[in-house]
Amino acid sequence: MALRIQWQILILGTMELPSTGKLLIAEPFLKDPNFMRTVILLCEHQEQGSFGFVLNRSFDTTLDQLVPDLSDLTLPVLYGGPVQTDTLHFLHQYPDEIPGSFKVTDDVYWGGDFNLAIEQIRKGKLDTGRIRFFIGYSGWTGGQLNDEIKEKSWLMTSSTSNIIFHRNLKEIWKESLKHLGGDYEIMINFPTDPQLN
């Protein structure tokens, strides 16, 4: 219980409004299995709602298994979230090479011409370390995300391409807390259950 109290004291006064391009870091004791110890890149935040992608959950199927025409591309797919898990999305750093994409941060973009992206990957023109594929996404209705932040379910920080395209998914939650700096780094060692303290 002491860890829970310490956590709440730590985040008092940190209420910040969500915005496009921010990282949402799950608080250490969040029990929701969809979001436990996750980091989400918020791709859009408006009054009507918000959406983003979980950056640190692998999906058990590769791109070639999801899209039969891509049998030559055994690329990893991440679990973007529990909403519309029959949809495929991608983040990348190639706005000029992939037209139709939407800017999320200064150097990260969402979507665009999927077929052209695949063609460019096949030709070796895109570094697959700078593109991520997601099944489904994480979404909130109007006001829902703000409420969850008030309830202390999420911490927020600015995003960096190093975190978004981190090669080790297991390190993203910890690296995001380190990015916040200061006392937040102590949360890296919190157990998932405060009763274990």
Summary of the structure (lengths in Angstrom):
residues: 197
radius of gyration: 17.3
end to end distance: 6.8
largest distance: 54.9
contacts: 574
relative contact order: 0.23
helix: 32%
strand: 28%
